[in-house]
């Protein structure tokens, strides 16, 4: 069926064409032969544009403050503003003709315009075109867009009060802020049933966000002329070619004070005072007010971010407990005790960590790093890894329930994505010149030939592959840096007296890891900067058919890149570093030149923690700088001349014009930032139990930064509907499953948990202290005389005969010299068994928890059914009353049989 539907009773002035391409019979017609104007199912069809042009009343010219959201008459509300600069260049005449045609067509569509001359603007250069949508336009497009409106106040009792309300009272906001409107039963708007709806005042019946959404729908589909034999349309093209410089809806007031006009709700001021200030960080979010002012799409983002932050509190508390356990048991750790003991660690001579330039070193020089390693590498690590596997399932399942409740409360239960997300993109209709008949609607629709699609996908795939390869190449470059500078750090720290006091804490391994992590972070930021633009370009090049396709394709491209970019270095440290080293005399080399890195004798987990902390914390700090400070500086610079102007000279539309643009991809970047953070706290959380705490503190700030910038630094976005977080839900589900695998491998292969447990139960010889002797057991012996010339250190001043290295191999006097011992294979088998057992246990618990928790709460299901029943009953009663009126008036078309059938339908509805 036609996605927008055909309205049979439209008899007003027609502007566009019918679906079959023939001209309409209205007073005004525009030919679309060979044009790019959207078809009737997508653009300004005859059913959408048959609008009455109201008679313009005389405009009141009396003095009025320019800080207003109304036309000069003080009655008609400004729903949208267009701005342009009348520059006298070679394109001037063409732009002028486009504007005249576009504004003329907007007026034919029923919109009312009022222009502010450039002499009235602050800089004397910018014209502003104010747009008002009268009642006839609003009701027509409300029906087209299937907007739900109130029909009766909700009589379903509210849920039982929470016994914790008294405790949570300090976190609550005033009721008027939390619920700015009463709860209503709603139904899709129909022009033929206006008496059914609670229309108290036509000027306020549709909220400002609904009004700007309707006007934006018209603007994106309105034609403005013919160029190169094709009909051109849409405000996006006019913005791209410079005909207009901006198009935006207005904020309703200044954010720091209420509007002087009593007809203005000053919702922006309320949002700023109750939500966007950091001092309100402990308060709940006014989600209903956010949804009313910004639309459901932005509302659902802040609902998700708030819920994610609430759930992080539990993970942060458990992670902090695990960290404190490691802190309090640090002195009891037998491994670090033996390393620090001068009679044990001080007597163990370790083999050099690099060829020729590095010297032999004593194990107790890593005393401090081994103690700090215990903070994260202890038995609590295993518990926390399993806990986070279950936590992520609880988070995703409870979010589904929260989302279902919001869908009911925000009238999104019957939300038809076909009318919102599945509409053909104007860019698709403009670039696809070929048409074919839709087998469902039987209308001619544009399409992209298969050969063209194949070519575009090949170019897109090759581009993505090239950039992913570039990331991998940059990661290899960082690894080479680590290998190349280690010897320099070792020599510097040994020969520099000023570094001797901290040499125990700042080992060459740690210095290399920290500097490499910082270098990697800088490379990540640089690659991100370029790839964001490349991803948008190649997605545009693919010409996705619908808005949903466009968002999904861009999301997958960006997430794939960000995943590889941010996590590749962590994957290297977790799963590759120290695993393919070889042994003294037979080391493995990268590119046959650089010797592979070894882990610290206490394990690689502390290095993974360092890498994770630097990248995660650095990203969060840099993200907040970009989100808050940069827009503020740009706005300050743009308004430096106008900020001292009195209110009556600095108009509302000029104030908003000077703000930053919250583009169509604004929310996309917010989701991407949070999903990347979600990956850090789930994929590698076994190495850093404090990661959820860092994320929690960041998100508390993030909510207020996002709300502050949206309320104070950005133009008001065009309202849009959304009933979920979209494709991000599937990405989160995928990362939740992957996190179980990665954490199992981290515990098994990166931490020292499994080797210690194997030693404890199978190889310990001291019943009183089972872990004593573990360090000596975990280090193999190498005879220095077996060193080849390439590996042998230049100096051996103390004439050491043997050195030790981290591995399980036979000693030089054994018949299986330097081959792996049986203990190595026991440990490997234990690691693999642990991975299999942990994965199966966590997955079983995850799926059981997911099965136990229904996606939609029982009370919400009951409310949905109740509302559907009452709505049907109200509509049927309305139809019955109208039928009775027709019978009473002697309408021959209204028969008794029709009356009986209508009553029967009501009875059937009650029974169902």
N, C-alpha and C positions, 0 to 999 in steps of 0.2 A: 504494500500500500504506500501511498505518498507519505513521506516522512512528516511533512508539515501539514498535510491534510487540506482538503478543499472545503471552503466555507460557502455553502450554497446561497446564503442570503445577503451577500455583499453586493450592494447596489449603488455605492458611492463613486466618486470620480476615480477612474482607472488610470494607472500610470504605466504599467508594464505590459508584457504580453502573456497570453495564455500558453499553456504547456505545449500546444501543437505548433506554436510559432506564428499563428495568425494574429492580426492586430485586434485589440479589444475595441469595444464600441463606446468607450467613455469619451468625455469632452476633450481629454488630453491623451495623446498616444505617442509612444516613442518606438520607432522601428528598431528591431534588433537583428536585422538580416546580417549574417556574417559576423555577429557581435560576440563578445566574451561575457556578456551579462549572464548571471547565473540562471539556470532553468527555474521553472516555477516551483519545483520542489525544494530549491535551495535559496533563491534570491528573492528579489522584490517581485513576487508573482502577482497576478491579478487578484488573487484572494487576499493578499497581504496589503496591497496598496490602494484598494478601493476606499479611499478615505475622504471624508468631508473636510474641505478647507474652511475653517471657521472664519467668520467676518472679523477682521481686526478692529478692535476698539481703539479709540483715540488714545495715544500714549501721553501719560501724565509727565510733563516736563519739569515739574517742580523739583526743587533741590532735594537730593537724596544721597545718603552716604554711599560711597562706592564699595565699601566693605559689606556688600549685600549679595545674596544668592538669588535675587529676583531681577526681572526686567525693570526698566525705568518706571513702569506703572506700579511697581511694588506688589503686583498680584501674581503674574506668571513666573513660575520658578525656572531658574536656569538649570537645565538638565545636562548640558554638555557645552564645551567651549572649543572653538577652533581658532587658531592664531596664524597669522602670516605676516611676512615683511614685504612691503611693496618695493622691491629693489629693481632699479631700471637697468637691467642687463639684457642680453640678447634673447633670453627666455621669458622676458617680462610679459609680452603680449600673449604667448602661449599659456602661461600660468594664469593670467587674467581671464582668458577665455575658459579655461578649465574650471576656475572658481565660479564664474558666472553660471556655467552649465550645471555644475554640481549643486550650488545653492538653489538654483531654480528647480532642480529635480527634488531637492529636499523639501522645498515648499509645496511642490506638487504631491509629495508623499504625505503632506499634512503638517509638517513641522513648521514652527514659527521661528523666525530669525530676527536678531537685532544686532547691528554692527556698532562697535565702538571705534571711532576714528583714531588714527595713530597720534593725533594731537592730544588725545585724552590719556595716552599711555605715559608711563613714567619716563621712558627713554625717547619718546616721540617717534618711534620707528615701527611699532608693532600694532597691527589691526587685530581686534578680537571680535569673532562672530559668536554670539550667544544663541543657544538653541533651546527651545521649549517644546515639549511634546504635549499637545492638548489632549483632552479626555478621549476624543474619538480615535486618536492614534494609539493611545495607551490600551484601550479596550480591544482594538483590533489585533495588536501584536501580542497582548496578553493571551489571547485565544490561540494565536499562531504558535507561541512559545510554550503553551500549555502551563501557564503560571497558575499556581494554586492560590486561592484567596479565601478569606473566612466566610463561612455560612452560618455558624452558630458557635457560641461559647462552649468550650469543652466542659462536659458535666461528669467526666470520669474522675473519681476521687484520687487525690494524689497519694503517692506511696506512703507507707507507714514511716513515721519520723525515726531518724537514726538516733539510737541511744547515745552516740558519741557527739551529737550536735553541740552539747554544752562545752565539751572539751575543744571542739573544732571551731567554736564561735569566733575566736580572734582571727581565724583565717578567712572568715566569710566576708563577702561584700554586701552592701545594702540590697534589699530585695528589688528595689526599683532599678538598680544597675544590673543585677543578675538576670532579671526577667522584665525587660522594658515594655513588653506587650503581653496582654492576656493570652491564654492558650485557647485556640479555636479549632473546631472541626473545619477542614478545608476541602475544597473541590476545585478542579480545573475551571478556569474562567470561560464563560460563554456569553457572547453579546446578547443572545436571545433570552437569557435568563437573569438579567441584571437585578430583577426584583428579589432574586433568591439570596443575594450576597449582602453582607452587612456594610452597605455603602452609606456611611454617615456624612462624609465630606469627600467630594470628588478630587479635591486638590491634595488630600493626604491619604486616600485609599491605597494608592500604590506608593510604596516606600521609595525614597531617593535611589536606593540601590537597584530596585526593580526598574525605575524610570531610566537610569543611565544605561542599564543593560538593554532595554528596548531601543533606545536611541542609538546605541553602539551597533546593534543588530542592523538597523537601517543604514547607518553610515558605512558599514563594511560592504553593503550590497547596492548602494546607490550609484547609477552610472554618471559619468561626467563628460562624455563626448566620444568621438570616433577618431582614432589615430591609426594610420597604416591599414585602414580598411577594417579595423576591429573595434568593437565597442569596449571602452575602458570603464572600469567601475571600482569603487571601494576607496575608503579613506586611507588605507595602508599604502596604496600606490601613490596617492597624492602627497603623503608624508615622505615617501621615499624619493619622489622626484622634486621635492622642495616647493610644491604648490602651497602646501600648508606646513608650518613649522611645528605645530603641536595640536593634539586633540585629547581632551581629558574632561572628566566630570569634576565638579567643584567639591572641596571640603565645605562643611556647613558653617564653619566659623574658624577663628584663630584658636590654636590649641591651648594657649595660656589664659584665655578669658572667654566667657560666654558671649554669644552674639547679642547685640542690642535689640534685634528684631524679635518680638515675642512669638512670631510664627516659626522660628527656627528652634529645633530641638537641642542644638549645641551638643550633639553626640560626640563630636571630635574632642571637645573639651572634657566631657565625662570620661572618655577612653583614656585621655592623657592623665587626668587626675587619679583615676582608680586603677589603671592598668599599665601605663607606659612609663611610669616613674620607678626607678630602681628601689626606692624605699618601700615600694609595695611588693617586693619580691616574695614575701611570705603569704600573700593573699592569693585566693583562687582567681581564675581568669573569668571575665564576664563574657562567656562564649556566645550567649544569645545576642548580646549587644554587638559583638564583633561580627557575627553573622549578619545582623541587620544592617550594619554600616558598610561592611566590606564584601558581603556575599558569602555563600556557603563554601566556596573553594578555599578561601583564606581561613574561614572559620574552622574547617575540618583540619587544616594544617596545625593551627594553634591548639586544637583539641588533642591531636595526636602528640604534638611536642609536649604538652602539659602532662598527658598520661604517661608518656615515655619517661619524663622526669620523675613523676611520682613513683613509678616502678623501679627506677634507678636507686631510689632511697634504700630499698631493701637490699639490693645487690651491694650498694656502697657500705652498708652496715656490716654485712657478712664479710665482705672483702677487708674492711678495716679490722675486724676481729681476727681474721686469718693473718693479717700483717702483724698485729700486736702479739699473736701467738709466736710468730717467728722472732719478734723483737725480744720477748721475755725469755725465750728458750735459746737465745743466741749463745749465752755462756755455757750451756749444757751440750752444745753441739760437739761431739767427739771428733769429727773430721777437722774442724777448724782448730780444736785444741791441739791435735797432733801436728797440724801444719805450723802452728805458732810455737810449739814446744822446741826450744833450742836443741834438745837432745834427740828429737825425732826429725822435725822439719828442717832444723838447722844443720843436720848431718846428711840430709838427702841432697845430692847434687843432681840438678836437672840438666838435660841436654839443651844446647843452644836453640833458640826459637827462630833463628834465621841462619843462612849460610855465611861462613867465613867471618863476617863482621861481628856477630853476636858471640857473647862469652857464655861459659857455664855459669849457672846461678843456683842459689840455695832456695829450697822450697819455702822456707819461712819468710822470704821477702814478699810473698803474696798473702801474708797473715790477715791484714785488714780486709782485703777484697774477699777472702774466703768467709770471713765473719759476716760481711754484708750479704754475701750470696745466700746465706742461711735465711735471711729475711724472707726470701721468695722461694727458696728451694727447700721445702720441708713437707711434712706429712699433710699440713693444712692445704698445700697446693693441690693435692689430689682431691680432697673434699671440695674445694672451691671450684675446681674444673667440673666436677659432677653437678654441683649445685647450679652453676651457670648454665649448664645444658638443660636443666629443668626450668630455671628462671626464664630463659628465653622463650620456652614454650608457654609458660604462664603469661608472659607479657603479650605474646601474639594472640593467644586465645581470649584473654580478657579484653584486649583491644577490639577484637571482633564484636564482643558483647557491647562495649562502649560505643562502637561505631553504629551498631544496630539501634541502640537507644537514640543516638543523635539523628539517625535517618528518620525515626518516628517523630521526634520532637521538632525537626526542621522540615517536615513534610516532603521527605525524599523517598518514601517507601515505594511509591509508584513512579519514581523518577525515570523518565524515558531517555536513556542515553542516546537513542537515535536522533532525538530532537536537539541534543546539546553537543555531544562529542562526535556523533557520526555524520554530522552535516558536512557536505563537501567543502573543502577549504577554497576560499576565493582564489588563492594562488593556483590551485589545481585546475579550477575551471578556466582560469585565464591562460595557462600555459598549455593545456590539452586542447588542441584545435580539432581533433577528430572526435566524432560522436557516434554512439551506438544506442540502441533501444534497450532500456532497462526491462528485463523479463517480468519484473513484479509490477512496476508502475506503468509500463508501456510508454514511458516518456524517453525522449532523446537526452542522453547524458554524456558529458565529455569522458573520455577514457585515454589512458596512456598505452600505446601499443606494446606488446610483449617484448619485441626486440629492443625498444627504447628502454624498457624497465631492466632488461638483462644487462645492457651496456652500463646503465647508471649504477646498478648493484655491483657490477664488477669493479668499476672505478671506486665506488664507496668502500667495498671490501678491501681492495688493494691499499687504499689510503689508511684505513683503520689498522691493517696489518703492518704497514710501514711505521706508523706511530707507536704501535705496541712493540715492534722490533727496536725502535729508537729508545724506548724505555729500558728494554732488556740490555741494549748496548750501554746505556748510561749506568745501569746497575753493575755491569761487568767492569766499566771504567772505575766505579767506586771501589769494587773489590780489588782491582789492580792497584788503586791508590793505597788501600789498606795493606796490601802485600809489600808495596814499594817503600812505604814510609815507616813500617814497623822497625826496621833496623836503625833508621835515623833516630826514632824516639828512644830506642834502647840505648844507643850510644850517647844521645844528648843527656838522658837522665842519669847515666852512669858517670859522665864526665863533668856535669854541671853541679857545683857544690850547693848553689842556692836551691836546687830541687831535691837535695838529699832529705830534708825533713819530711817531705810529703811523698817520697818515693815508695813508701809502703802502701799508701792509699792510691796514688796515681801511678799505676803500673804502665809499662809500655802497651800492654793489651788494652787497658782502659782508655789511655790517651788516644790510641789509634781508633778505638770504637767510637769515642765521643766526637772526634774531629770528622770521621767518616760519616757519622750520623748527621752532623750539621751540614756537611757538604751534600749529602743525599737529600736533605730537606730543601736546600736551595735549588737543586736540580729539579726536584718535584714541583716546586712553585713555578719555575721557569717553563717547564713542559706543560703544566696546567694552563698557564696564560695563553700559550699558543694553541693548544689542542682544543680549548673551549671554542675558539673561533673556527677552527677547522671542522669540528663536529657539527656546528650549526650550518656551515657552508655545505658539507656533503649531505646533510639531511635535507636541506633546501633543494639540492641538486637532484635528490631522489624523487622529489615532487610527491610526497605522501598524499593519499586521497582524502583522508579525513583528519580532523584535529586529533583524534585519539591515536591514529597511526603515527602522526608527526611526533606527538609527545612520547609515545612508546619507543619509536626508533631512536630519537635523540637520547632518551633515558638510557637505553641499552648501550649505545655508543659511549656516552659519557661515563656510565658506571663501569663498563669494561676497562676503559682507559684508566679511570681513577683507581680501580681495584688493582690493576697491575702496577700503577705508578706509586701508590701509597704502601702497598703490602709486599711488593717484591723484595725489598731489603729485609723486612721482618721474616719472610719465608726463607731467605738465604741464611740469616743468622740462626733461625730455629732448626732448619732441616738439612743444611749443607755445610755450614762452617764446622770444621773440626771432624767431619765424618769421612773425608777422603784425603787424609794427610799422609798415609803410609807410615813408615817408621825410620829412625835414623839409619842412614846409609841407603835407604830406598824410598826417599820422599817422592810424592807426586807433585807435579808442577803444572801451573796454568800457562798454556802456550809455550811450554818447555822452557820457561824463563823464570816465572815467579813461583816460589814455593807456597803451597796452600797453607792457609792459616790453621793454627791449633787453638783449641779452647784452653781457658784457664784451668789449672789443676782442680779447681773447685767446680768446674762446669761452665757451659756456655749460657746458662740461664740468666746470669747477671748482665751479660752483654745484650741479650734479647730484651731484657727489662730497660736497659739504657737506650737502645734503639727505639723501642716503643714509646718511652717517655718523651724523648726529644721530638719525634715525628708527630705524636699525638698532641702534646702540649704546644709545640710550635705551630701546628695547623690551627689549633683553637685560638691562640693569641693573634696570629696573623688574620684569621677569619674575622675576629671581632674588630680589629683595626680597620679592615676593609669595609665592614658593614656599618660601623658607627662613625669613625673619625673621618674617613674619606668623604662620605656624603655631607657631613657637617661642614667640612672645609669648603667643598664645592658650593654649597648653598650660601655660606658666609661670603665667599668671594663674589658670587652672583648678585647678592643683595647688598653689597657694601655701600652702594650709592643710595639705595631706596630705603634702607632700614630706618633712617631718621625722618622719613616722610610722614606727615599726619595721615590718619586713617582715611579721611575723605579724599586723599589724593592717590593712595596706594590701594587699588581695587582688589577685591577678592580674587578675580580671575588673574590679575597680575601677580599677586602673592603666590598663587598656586602654579602659575607659569614658571616662576623662578625656582621651584622645587625640582628635585631629581625625579626621573621617570622610573616607576616600578613596572618594568616591562612584562611581556607575556611569559618570560622565563624566570621571573623573579622568584616564584615559589619553587621552581625546579631546582635552583641553586641552594635554597634553604633545605629542601628534602635531601639533596645530594650530600650536603655537609653533614647532616645528622645520620644518614645511612652509612657514610664512611666512618663516622665516630662509632656507630653501632658495631661495625666490623672490628674496630680496635678493641672494644670491650668484650667481644664474644670470641673472635678467632684466636686471640693470643692472651686471653685473660689469665690462663694458668701461669704465665710468667710474671704477671703484675697485678696482684689482687687490689691494688689501689686505683686501677684504671676506672672502675665504676664511680669511685669517689671524685676523681678528676672530672669525669663526664658529668656527674651531678652538679658540681660547682659551676662548670661551664654552662650547663643548660639552664640553671637558675638565672645566670647572666644573659644567656642567649634569648630567653623569652622576653626579658625586659628590653634588650637591645633591639630585637626584631620589632617589638611593639612600639618602641620609641621612634625608630627610624621610619616605620610605616605611618605613624601618626604625625610626626613633626617634620620629617625630612623628605618625604616622597609625595608626589601628587596622588590623589585618590585613585586607586585602581578601578577599572571597570568591573562591576560585580559579575561573578560567574558561579554556576552551580557545579557541585561535585558531591557524590554520595559516599566516596571512599578516598583512600590515598592512592588508588589506582595501581599501576604496575609496581610501585614501591613495595606493596604488600607481598608480591611474589618474590621480589629480591630479598626482602627480609626473611621470608620462609627458607629460601635457598641458603642464605648465610647462616641461619640457625642450624640447618642440617650440617653444613660444612664445618661449623664451629666445633661440633662434637668430635669430628675426625681430627681437626688440627690440634685441639687440646689434648686428645688422647696421644697423638704423636709427640707433642711437646713434653708431656709427663714421661713418656717412654724413652724418647731419644735425646731430648735436650736437657732435661733435668737429670740429677743423679739418683732419683728415687728408686728405680728398679735395680741398678747395681748394688745400692746399699741394702735393699731388701734381700737380694740373692745372697749377699755376703752374710747378712744377719742370720738367715735361716739355714744356709748350706755350708758356709766356709769359715764361720767364726770359730775360734778355738778357745775363747775366754768366756766362760759361762757367767762370770761376775760382771763383765763389761763387754757385751757381745760385739759392739762396734769398734772396740780398740783394735788397732792393726789394720783398719780398712784402707787407710791412705797407702801404707806400704804394699798392701795386696793389690791395689789398683794401679800401681806403677810398675812397669816392666824394666828390665835391666839391659843396657847396651854397652858393649865393650868399645871403648874409644878408639882402639887400634883398628877397628873395622870400618871407621869412617872413610869414605872415598875423599879424594882431594877436594872435590867440589863442595862438600859439606863441612869438612873439618875446620874448626875455628883457627884463626891465625895464631892465637896465643893460648897457652895452657900453663899459666905461671905456677899453679899448685900441683902440676903433674897428676891430674886425676886419671884414674884407670878406667872407671865405669861412670856412666851417667844414667839417669832414669827418665822415662817418658811415659805419657799417659796412654796405656793400652794393656791388653791381656795377651802377652806373647811369651814364648819360652825363652829362658836366658841363653847367653852365648855358649855355655858349656853343655847344653842339652842336645840330644840327637836331632830334635826337631827345631833347631836353632831359628829363632825369630818367627816361627809360625804361631798361629793363634792357639791358645790353650783351650782346654775343655770348658773352663769357666766362661770364656768369651761366648761360646755357643750356648751355654746355659743361660747367660744374661740375654742374648739375642732371642732365644726361645721365650724367655719370661717377658721380654718387651712385646713381642708379637702376640703372646697370649693375653697380656694386659690390654693391648689395643682392642682385640676382638671382644674381650669380656666387657670392658668399659663401654665400647660403642653399643653393644647389644643391650646392656643394662640401661644406659641412658636413652637409647631409642625406644625401648619397650616402655619405660616410664613416660617418655615424651608422648608417644602415641596413646597411651592409656589416659594421660592427663587431657590430651586433646579430645579424646572420645568422651570423657566424663563431663567436660565443660561444653554446654550447648552454645552455639554461635549467637543465638538470639535469646535473651532472657525471657522467662515464661510470662512475666507481667507485660513485657513489651508485645509479645505475640497476642496476648489477650486484648491489649489496647488497640492494636492494629485491626483485629477482627471486629472489635466493638465500633471503632471509627468507621470502618468500611460499611458495616451494617447500618449505622445511624445516617451516614452520608447517603447511602442508597435510599433509605427510607425518606429522608428529607427531599431528595430529588424526585422520588416517585410521588410523594404527596404534592409537591409543586406541580408536577405534570397533571395530576388528578384535578387539582384546583383549576388549572388553566382549561382543562377539558370541560369541567363543570360550567365555567364561565361561557365557553363557546356554546354549550348545550342550552344554557339559559338565554343566550342571545340569538338562539335559533339558527346557529351555524349548521348548514346542511352537511358539511364535511365531517362534523363530529357526530358520529352515530352512537347509539346505545351499546352496540357490540364493542366499539373502540373503548368506551367507558368501562365496560365489564372486563375487557382484556387488561386494561391498565390496573384495575383493582385486583385482578387475579395475579398480575405480576408482583404487586405489593405483597400479597399473601404468600406467594412463593418465596419472595425474598426473606420474609419473616421466618418462614419454615426453615430455610437454609441457614 
